[in-house]
Amino acid sequence: MSTRFLLPLASLVLTAASLYAAQPNIILIMSDDMGFSDLGCYGGDIQTPNLDRLAKGGVRLSQFYNAGRCCPTRASLLTGLYPHQAGIGHMMEDRGHDGYRGDLNNRCVTIAEVLKPAGYRTYAVGKWHITKHAVPEGPKHNWPLHRGFDRFYGTITGAGSFYDPGTLTRDDTMISPFADAEYQPNQYYYTDAISDHAIRFIDEHATAQKDKPFFMYMAYTSAHWPMHALPEDVAKYKGKFDAGYESMRQARLLRMQKMGLIAKNAELSPTFGDWTQVKDKAWETRCMETYAAMIDRMDQGIGRVVGTLEKKGLLQNTLILFLQDNGGCQEPIGRQAKPPAFNDKTFPVIAQDAIRLDVIPKQTRDGQPVKQGQGIMPGGPNDYIAYGEAWANVSNTPHREYKHFVHEGGISTPLIAHWPAGIPEAQHGKIETQPGHLVDLMATCADVAEASYPAKFNGQAIRPKEGLSLIPFFKGQSPATRSIFWEHEGNRAHRAGPWKLVAKENKPWELYNIDQDRAEMHDLAAAEPERVQAMSAAWETWAAHAQVLPIGAWKKPTIVKNAKGKRSK
């Protein structure tokens, strides 16, 4: 039990036999802006012993896919639909088309809404980011408690300071972390707060709801910018990345090949950045050291959650799934060569009980500037910096591209599944190579929960789920080949069997045999024109079905009506 809470929490340790039921508990954990190869059990050099333990006692998928960006991924994960079908084909703005409303629609249901009628208690902690309504007194119809969750602690928007996050919310009320009567740690750090509240909800469930199974959605913001990490975690990685980009990518490639995550003859995509030309290596390595520390701290929290399950006798019959929302992030936030003018300003003090809404704050509560720019060492509350494209390229080893794109570097995620009571022991530690996608998580949760996916909900017709249950994957069984599709910011793709058709915005289709060329280095489009034609036609059919069209809708201005009823941009 966490000792960080001020309110007393009753503790009741129950035997495993008294808690087992046919329906397992389900914990769905997602990290933010991490690459395919960052975890130790996926070839990385960051210390993730707790996730490594789950992988060793469960199954890893080597070809699981997300939607390439935070909001679309969260919409797809929670609903079992493609993002556009849920209304979130891009980010949190209404672009004038149903696939791009920037708000979860009423033609979908969340996993929580599906599992509650099957007897589940439902909990959410961490990043929400599937509604455009993110102010204290505005509409809340798409906040967690209105989309099937019994309890929530987290942020409504998508990013912010780890020391003072904006839009922080408990249940249905926005709060300040410094005026929260229920939770006052010695040092507020959002990753710890997410872990602590997950533990709190498990503790309370085991005491007051022990006869029910639970579903928990844990959405960490680690390791999204800014690079904020506690000093003791950063210190663990001092000097770890001094060899630079190319050396790290080569070392990761070798470990991944040895693990069997990629083929023995797999190629490495081109390295971005020349380490020999980096002028400020101390700053550049500190960015990666801080990034690693953020992931390390998340893993520590996951370890404490798993430890709580063990103490409560719940681990054996809990399905834990871990994945990431997109590939490593190349966005250059805070890395500008010329420091912004606000670096040298002082600001008025912000009250301790004030509700903050800012994603990129210019000041701390005590009036100090939150600095950006090259050479500003990241880690503390007074800076706001991303780790940069070169390190994102390392994170995505061996793949091409990054977050935003639908080449493998943008959409490839680890998926770790751990469920002692449900995954055969013979499968423990195995790597499953069949392609899977976010849309499969709804089907999987409904399957193990023995829950019915509704045709109607609250009087509204609901779109059929798009995915299939992953339980056969976990048992080493092979389902029939199927197609998986993507679109984000005009980047588009179609995966069928080993073949992947992919294109960037306004660029021609490329074709790759992923079984032989995971790094997407050898375009076969010219040699396979009939396959390109057939797969592109299938993509067009899907795009019409999934509310993706018109292509380019994501960047069209919002159409609103003025006071006279006339339409304007």
N, C-alpha and C positions, 0 to 999 in steps of 0.2 A: 504494500500500500504506500502511496506517496505521502511523505510527511510535509509536503509543501503547502497543503491546504489548511486554511485556518478553521474551517468548519469540521467538526469531528465526523469521522467516517467509521461506521461499525464494520468490524472485520469478522468474517465467518469462513473458516476453512472447511470445505466440504470434501468428502471422498469422491473419487472419480465415479464409483458405482452409483452414487446418489444423483449424479448430474447427467449421466449418459441417456441419450434419447436417439431415436432414429434420425432426427433432424440435427445436423451439426451447427455449432456456432460458425459464423463466417466473418473474417476480418480481411478487408480489402485495403491494402496499403499502397499508396502511390507517392513517389518522389517527383521532384520538379526540375526540369531543365538539366537532366543528367544524360551522359552518353552511354552507349551500349557496353563499353568495356571498362567502366569505372569500378564496379564491384569486384572484390577479390575472386568470387566464384564465377566471374565472367572475364577473368584475365587481367584485372586491374591491380594497381599498386597501392590502393587505399585500403586501410584496415576496416574490414566489414565482417568480423567474426560471427556476429549473430545472424546476418543474412546468409553467410557461408554455411552456418550450421543448419538453417532451414533448407538450403539447397541440398546439403548432404543427406538429410533425412526426408527429402521429397523429390520433386522432379523440376528440372529446368527446361524451358522451351528456348530454342536457339533462333527461331524464326517467328517471334511474336511481334505484332505491329500495333502502334498507336496511330493517332490522326495527325501528328506532326506539329501540333500547337496546343497550348494549354486549354483554352475554352472549348474548342471542338472535341478534344480528347475527353474532357470531363463530361460533356453532354453525351457523347457516344458511350462511354463507360457506364454511366448511370442509367441509361435508357435502353441499351441493346439495339439502338438504331444508328445509322450513319448520322454524322453531326447535323447536316442540313435538314434531315427529317425531323430532328428535335428543335430546329429553328436557329441553330448556332453554327452556321457554316464558316463564320469568321470570328469576330470578337464581339464586344459588348456594345455594338451600335446597330440601330435599325437601318438597313440598307434598302428598304423598300421592296424586298422580295421575301417570300415566306421561308426560304432556306437561310436567310441572313437577317433575322429579326433581332439577334443579340439578346434573346430571352428564351428560356425553355418554354415550349408551347404546351398546349393542353391536348395534343394528339399523341403524347408519349406518357409513359409512367416510369418512375424511378424504381431501382431495385428495392428500395425501402417500401415503396407503395405496393409492390408485388409481394414482398415477404410478410408484411404486417398481417394480412388476412390469413396467412399460414401459421400465425401464432408467434411471430418474432417481435422482440423489442429491437428498436433501431437507434443507432447512435452515429453521429458524424463529428469529426474533429479535423480542424485544419482549413485548407483553402477551398472555397466554394466556387466562385467565379463562373457562374452560369446564369447570371441575371444582370441586366443593366440598371437595376434599382438597388443602389448601394448607399443610401442615406438613412439616418435614424428614423425619420418620420414618414418616409415614402412608402410606396407599395411594397408588400412583403410576400406576395402570392408565390414567388419563386425562391423564398428563403427556405432553409432546410426543414423547419418545423411545419411548413406548408406543403412540402413535397415528400412527406412520409416519415420523417425522422422524429423520434421522441425527445432526443436531446442533441444539442449542438454547442460546440465551443470552437471558434475559429474566425476567419476573416472572409468577408463577402467579396472583396475585390481580389486581384490576382498577384499583387506583389507589395513590398513595403519593407520598412526597417524591421529587422529581427529583434530589436531592442524596444521598439515602440510601434507596433504594427497598426496601420490605419484600418478602419472598419472592423475592429475587433468586436466580436459578438458572443454573448452567452445566451443560448436558446433564441429568443426573439428580440433581445435588447442589446444595442451597442453599448460598449463599456470602454473605460480607460484601463489599461493594465495596472496603473498606479493608484487607482481608486476602486479596486475590485475587492470587496469584502471577503470573497471566497478563496482568493488565490494571491498570496504575496510571498514569492520566493525571495531569497537574498539577492539574486540577480535575475531579472526577467529576460528570458531568451525564448523566442517563439517556438523553436524546435522542441525545447524542453517542455514548454507549456502544452504543446500538442500531445507529447508522450504522456505527460502527467495527467491530462484530462482523459486520455484513453484508459489509463490505469484506474482513474477515479470511477469512470463509468462501468468498468468491469467489476470493480469492488462493489459498487452499489447494486449492480445487476445480480451478483452472486449472493447478495444479502436479501434484496427485496423482490427479485424476479427470478429466483433460482429454478423455478419450474418451467421457464420459457427459454428457448434458444435466443441468441442475439445476432444481429448483423451490425458490424461496425465498419464505417468508411473513414480511413485515416489518410488525409491528404496533406503531406508535408510540403512546405515551401522550400525546403532544402533540395537542390542547391541553386535555386534561382537567384539572380542578382537582387540585391547587392551582396558582395562577398563579406558577410558578417559571421564571425566565429569567435568562440571564447578562447582566450590566450592559451590556456592549458592544452586545448586541442590543436591549435596552430603550431605550438612548440613541438608536437610529436612529428611534424613533417618538415622541420627545418633541414634544408639541404637535400630533401628527398627527390627534388625535381631539377637539380642543378645540371643534369646531363642534357636537358633540352628536349625539344619536340621530337625530332627524328629518332633519337635513341629510345625514348619512351615508347613511341609507336612500334618500333621494331620489337622491343621487349614484350609489349602486350601481344603483338601478333604471335610470337613464339609460344607464349603461355596459352593463348586461345587455341592454337593448333594442337598443343600437347593435351589440353583438356578435351578436345573433340568438339569444341563449339563451332569451329570452322574447319574446312578441309585442310589436309596437310600441305597441299599445294596452293592454298589461297593466296591471292596477291594482296598487296597493300596499296590503297589509293594514294595519290600524291600527297605529300606533307605540305601543309600550309605554314609558311614562316621559315626563316633561316636563322637558327639559333646563333650562328657566328656573327650575325649582323645586329643582334639585339644590343642596344646601348646600355640600357638600365636593367641588367639581369637580376639585380636584387629585388627590384619592384616586380618584374615579370614572374619570378619564382614565388614571391610572396602571394601573388594572385592565385597561383595554383595551390600553394600550401593552405591558403584560407579556404579555397574550394574543397580541398580534401578534408579539412577539419570539419566543414559543414556536414559532409556525408558521414564522417566518422561519428559525429554527435547524433545524427539521426539513427545510425546503426546501434549506438548505445541505448537510445530510447526504445528501439524495437526490441532489444534484448531485455529491457525492463518489463515491457509488455508481455513478452513470452514468459519471463519469470513469474509474472503475476498469474498468467494462465496455469502454469505448473503448480503454483502454490494453491490455487483454487481447484485443482483437479480437472481443469477444463481443456488442457492442451491436446489430449488424445483425440477428442472429438471436435476439434476446431480446424476448419479449413482456412489457412492463411494464404493469401495471394499477394505477391509484391510485383509491382511494375513501375514504369516511368511514363510521364506524359508526352514527352517528345525527345528528340536527340539533344546533344550538347548545344548550348546557345552561343551563337557567334555575335549577338547584338553588342554594340560597342558602348553601352551605357557607362558614363563616367570616365571614359578612357581618352577624352579629347586632349590634344597636345597643348592647347591654350586653356588654362584653368578658367572657369566661369567667374564672373565678377562677384557673385555672392560668397565665394570662398573667404573673402576678407571682411564680410559684413558681420555685424551683430544684430540680433533680432529681439523683439519683445519676448518676455517669458510667456510660455503657454501653461495654463493651470494644470495641475496634476489630474484633475477630474474631467478635463476637456476631452471631447470625442474627436479623434483625428481621423481624417478621411484621405489624407495624401498618400499617393503611391511612391512618389519620389520627393521626399521632404527636403526643404532647403535649410531646415534648422532642427535642433534638438529642443526639448521643452525648456531647457535653461537658457536658450537664446544663442547657443553656439551654431556656427554654420556647419552644415553637413557637406563636406568638401568632395569635389570631383576633380579629375585631371590626372594625367600621367605623373607618376612619382609619389602620389598620395598613397601611403601604405594602407591596404584594406584590412578590415577585421573588426574595428570598433564602431560605436554608434555615431561617430563624427565623420564618417566617410560613406560613399555610395558608388561602388565601382563594380563592373563586370570583369570576368576573367579573360575574355577576348577570344577572337577567332582561332588563333593558333592552338590554345589549350582546348577549345571545343573540338578541334580537329583530332587532338590526342584522345579526348573522351570518346569520340565516335569511331576509333580504330576498329576495323580496317576500312570503314565505309566512307562513301562520298557524301558531302553536303551536311546540312545542319537542320536544326529547328526551322520551321517554315516550309521546308522542301519535302518532297515525297520520294526522293532517292533514299537509299537505305540509311544514310546517316541521320535523316530527319525523322524516320518513322520506326526504326528498329528499337525494341526495348527488351531487356530481360523480362522473363516471367518466371517467378519462383512459386511453386505450389507445394505446400506442406500440410498434410492431413494424415496423421498416423492411423486413424481408424478407417480411412477411406482409400488411401493409396497403398497398393500392395508393397510389402517390404522388398520384394524382388525388384521393384522399380526405384527404390531409394537411391539417390545419387545419379540417376540416369538423365541423359539429355535427349529430349524429344525434338525432332527436326521438322515436324509437320507445321505448316504455316497456320497461325491463329491471329485473331484480331480482337480489338476491344468489344466489338458487338457480341462476342462469345461470352462475355462475363455475365450479362443478364441471364442468358440461357443456362449457364453453369450454376449460378446461384439459385435460380428457380428449380433446376433439376435436383440439386442436393437438398433443397429445402422442401421438396414436394409441394411447391407452390404453383398456382395457376396463373399464367400470363393472361390478362383480361382482353376481351374484344372491346369492352366498353369500361370506362372509369368515370365516375361522377357524371354520368349521362352523356359522356363524349366518346365517340368512336376512337379507338386507339389503333395506331399502325401496328401491323404484325412485327414481331421481333425479327431481326435480320441474321442473328448468329446461331451457332450450334454449341451444345454443351461440350466442355473440354474434358469431362470425366473420362471418356474413352482415351484421350491423349495421355492422361495420367496413368492409365492402365496398360499403355503400350499398344493400343488398338488403333487401326488406321481407317478413318472415315473416307468417303469418296472425295475425289478432287472437287474443289469448288472455286469460285472466283471471289476475290476481295478487291475493293475499289477505294480510290482516294481522290479528293480535290481540295486544295487549299491555296488561295491566292493565285489561281490559274495554274498551279502545279498539279499534275494529275497522273494517275497510275492505275494499272489493272494487273493483278497477280492471279495466275491460273496454273496450278502445278508448279513446275520449275520456272515457268516463263513469267517475266515481268515487263510490261509495257509502261514506259514512264516518260514524262516530258516536263520541262519547265514552262512557265508562262510564255505564251506566244512562240514557243519553240516546237520543232517537229518531234514526233515520237521517236524514242529510242527503245531497243529491245535487248533484253539480257536473259541468259539462262542462269538463274540465281544459284542453282545447285553447283554450277561450275565457275561462276563469276560473281560472288557476293559483293565484290568491290565495284561492280558495274564499270568495268574498264574496257569491255569489248562489245561494242554496239553491233548487233546482228540484224538491225532493221533492214538494211539494204539486201542482205542475203535471204531474208524471210518475209517478202512483201505480202504474201497471202496470210501469214500469221498476224502481221501487223494490221492488215485490213480487218480481219475477223475480230481481233481483240479490241481494236479501236471502235468498231461498230458496237460491240458489247458494252464498252465504256459509255458510248453515247446513249444507249438504251438505259443503262443504269442511271446516268446523270439526269435523264428526264424523270425516271421513277423516284429518285432520291432528292428532288428539289434543288439540284446543283445548278441548273441552268437559270438565267443565262450566264455563261462564263464571263467573268469580270464584274459580276454583281457585287462582289465584296468591296470593290473600290468606288462604286457609284455613290454620289451624295445622298443623304437622307432626304426624302421628300416629305415636307410638312405642310400643313395648311395654316395660312395667316388668319388674322382676325376677320378678314372679309371673305374667307372661304376659298381664296385663290391658292393654287399650288405654287410653291417656290422652293428653290434649292437652298 
